[in-house]
Amino acid sequence: MAKTKNKLAFTLPVLGLVCLLGLCFEYVIILFEQFIYNKNYYKFTITESITHWLITSVLWGMLGLVLFYVTARIYKFNLLKKEKLPQKRDIFTEIFLLIVAFAVKLLVYGGWKPIIDFKQSGWFQFIFQYIYYLFEAGILLMMIIFVQESAERFLRAKKIKLTNLPWGGIVLSLTWGIIHTVTEVSLPIALCITMLSLFFGIAHIAANKNFYISYAMILILYLV
């Protein structure tokens, strides 16, 4: 058991990196698709966009299953473990995050994002787009969990009292979040996504690291 824990301590950062690479692999898919279709990603047809979302969702789904298997069977680390429910203070934190995120997104997008997406895409394309977001949120949460657990184990070993900071969200915002400043057409949207990345990590801590509550919070923060 001790050997397994030691191996896990070294493996957690690697698993976090795998999640990041999995998220970034979408850009490789986009480059390939742009070459095949001979057009910019933002000019894809409905069929081409849906095909992209389906391919990416399937790959992220497979990655998620592999990570669940590896952590549970090999390292005995249960991603789905149910911690204690959030306390009142934590619930207020979650509500505060939701209010701030909603207000910022209203300003950045010029309206409520789901309504804007629905009007731009139509119901058929909208469904596949948001299915894609469901899988993306799962990988984002996995990365947060791996980074947070890794940071806390390291800090406890060094007897540094900073384990309550949202390290998963900090790393996510400095990697996946910052990447959007290059890939997004709009800088305000990119900065909004960077902010949300940090909020995801804070929400995970406020949810007492409960996987299901954390996933629900990330979905709401991200999509609503």
C-alpha positions in Angstrom: 0.0 0.0 0.0 2.9 2.4 0.9 4.5 1.7 -2.5 1.3 2.4 -4.3 0.9 5.7 -2.5 4.5 6.7 -3.3 3.9 5.8 -7.0 0.7 7.8 -7.0 2.5 10.9 -5.6 4.8 10.8 -8.7 2.0 9.8 -11.1 -0.6 12.5 -10.2 1.3 15.4 -11.9 1.7 13.2 -15.0 -2.0 12.4 -15.0 -2.8 16.1 -14.8 -0.5 16.7 -17.7 -2.2 13.9 -19.7 -5.5 15.7 -19.1 -4.1 19.0 -20.4 -2.6 17.3 -23.5 -6.0 15.6 -24.0 -7.7 19.0 -24.0 -5.1 20.5 -26.3 -5.2 17.6 -28.7 -8.5 19.2 -29.9 -6.3 21.8 -31.7 -4.5 19.1 -33.5 -7.9 17.8 -34.7 -8.9 21.3 -35.8 -5.7 21.8 -37.8 -6.3 18.5 -39.5 -9.9 19.3 -40.2 -9.0 22.8 -41.6 -6.5 21.1 -43.9 -9.2 18.6 -45.1 -11.9 21.1 -45.5 -9.6 23.9 -46.7 -11.3 26.5 -44.5 -11.1 28.2 -41.1 -12.6 26.4 -38.1 -15.1 29.3 -37.6 -16.4 28.8 -41.2 -17.3 25.1 -40.7 -20.7 24.0 -41.9 -23.2 22.5 -39.5 -22.2 18.9 -40.5 -18.5 19.7 -40.2 -18.9 21.3 -36.8 -21.0 18.4 -35.4 -18.5 15.9 -36.8 -15.7 17.8 -34.9 -17.7 17.8 -31.7 -18.5 14.1 -32.0 -14.9 13.1 -32.7 -13.5 15.2 -29.9 -16.2 14.0 -27.4 -15.5 10.3 -28.2 -11.7 10.9 -27.7 -12.3 12.7 -24.4 -14.7 10.0 -23.3 -12.1 7.3 -24.0 -9.4 9.3 -22.2 -11.7 9.7 -19.2 -12.4 6.0 -19.0 -8.7 5.2 -19.2 -7.9 7.6 -16.4 -10.7 6.2 -14.3 -9.4 2.7 -14.8 -5.7 3.6 -14.2 -6.4 5.5 -11.0 -8.9 3.0 -9.5 -7.3 -0.3 -10.5 -3.6 0.4 -10.5 -3.3 3.2 -7.9 -6.4 2.6 -5.8 -7.4 6.3 -6.1 -11.1 6.7 -6.4 -12.0 9.8 -8.4 -15.7 9.4 -7.6 -15.2 9.3 -3.8 -17.9 11.1 -1.9 -16.6 13.6 0.6 -18.7 15.3 3.2 -21.3 17.7 1.8 -20.3 21.4 1.6 -20.9 23.5 4.7 -23.0 26.8 4.7 -19.8 28.9 4.1 -18.9 26.7 1.2 -22.4 27.0 -0.3 -22.2 30.8 -0.1 -18.8 30.6 -1.9 -20.4 28.6 -4.7 -23.3 31.0 -5.0 -20.8 34.0 -5.1 -18.9 32.3 -7.9 -22.1 31.7 -9.9 -23.2 35.3 -9.5 -19.8 36.7 -10.5 -19.4 34.3 -13.4 -22.9 35.0 -14.7 -22.4 38.8 -14.5 -19.0 38.7 -16.3 -20.3 36.4 -19.0 -23.3 38.7 -19.6 -20.9 41.6 -20.2 -18.4 39.6 -22.3 -20.9 37.7 -24.5 -23.4 40.5 -24.7 -26.2 38.3 -23.4 -26.9 34.9 -21.9 -24.5 32.5 -23.6 -26.9 29.5 -24.0 -29.5 31.7 -25.7 -26.9 33.2 -28.0 -25.5 29.8 -28.9 -29.1 28.5 -29.6 -29.9 31.4 -31.8 -26.7 31.1 -33.8 -26.7 27.4 -34.1 -30.3 26.2 -34.0 -31.5 23.4 -31.8 -29.8 20.5 -33.7 -26.3 21.9 -33.7 -26.9 23.3 -30.1 -27.5 19.8 -28.7 -24.2 18.4 -30.1 -22.3 21.4 -29.0 -23.4 21.1 -25.4 -22.8 17.3 -25.4 -19.2 18.2 -26.3 -19.1 20.6 -23.3 -20.2 17.7 -21.0 -17.2 15.7 -22.0 -14.9 18.7 -21.8 -16.0 19.5 -18.3 -15.2 16.0 -17.2 -11.6 16.2 -18.4 -11.3 19.7 -16.8 -12.4 18.3 -13.5 -10.1 15.4 -13.7 -7.1 17.7 -14.3 -8.2 19.8 -11.3 -8.4 16.8 -9.1 -5.0 15.4 -10.1 -3.2 18.7 -9.7 -5.0 19.6 -6.4 -4.2 16.1 -4.9 -0.6 16.3 -6.1 -0.1 19.8 -4.7 -1.6 18.9 -1.3 0.5 15.8 -0.9 3.6 17.7 -1.8 2.8 20.6 0.6 1.9 18.2 3.5 5.2 16.4 3.0 7.1 19.7 3.2 4.8 20.8 6.1 3.7 23.9 4.2 0.3 25.2 5.3 -1.1 26.1 1.9 -3.1 23.0 1.1 -6.5 24.9 1.1 -5.5 27.0 -2.0 -7.2 26.0 -5.3 -4.0 24.7 -6.9 -6.0 22.8 -9.5 -7.8 25.9 -10.6 -4.6 28.0 -10.6 -2.7 25.5 -12.8 -5.7 25.1 -15.1 -6.0 28.9 -15.5 -2.3 29.3 -16.2 -2.4 26.5 -18.8 -5.7 25.7 -20.5 -7.0 29.2 -19.6 -4.1 31.2 -21.0 -4.0 29.0 -24.1 -7.3 30.6 -25.1 -5.7 34.0 -25.4 -4.0 32.6 -28.5 -6.8 30.4 -29.8 -9.9 32.7 -29.2 -10.8 35.4 -31.6 -11.9 37.6 -28.7 -9.5 38.6 -26.0 -12.3 39.3 -23.4 -13.7 35.8 -24.0 -10.3 34.3 -23.6 -9.8 36.2 -20.3 -13.2 35.2 -19.2 -12.3 31.5 -19.8 -9.1 32.0 -17.8 -11.1 33.5 -14.9 -13.6 30.6 -15.1 -10.7 28.1 -14.9 -9.7 29.5 -11.6 -13.3 29.5 -10.4 -13.5 25.8 -11.3 -10.7 25.0 -8.9 -12.3 27.2 -6.1 -15.7 25.5 -6.7 -14.0 22.1 -6.3 -12.6 23.0 -3.0 -15.9 24.6 -1.8 -17.7 21.4 -2.9 -15.5 19.5 -0.4 -13.9 17.8 -3.4 -17.1 15.9 -4.0 -16.8 14.7 -7.6 -20.5 15.0 -8.4 -21.0 18.5 -6.9 -17.8 19.7 -8.5 -18.8 18.5 -11.9 -22.2 20.1 -11.6 -20.7 23.4 -10.5 -18.2 23.4 -13.4 -21.0 22.7 -15.9 -23.1 25.5 -14.5 -20.2 28.0 -14.3 -19.0 27.1 -17.8 -22.3 26.8 -19.6 -24.7 29.1 -17.8 
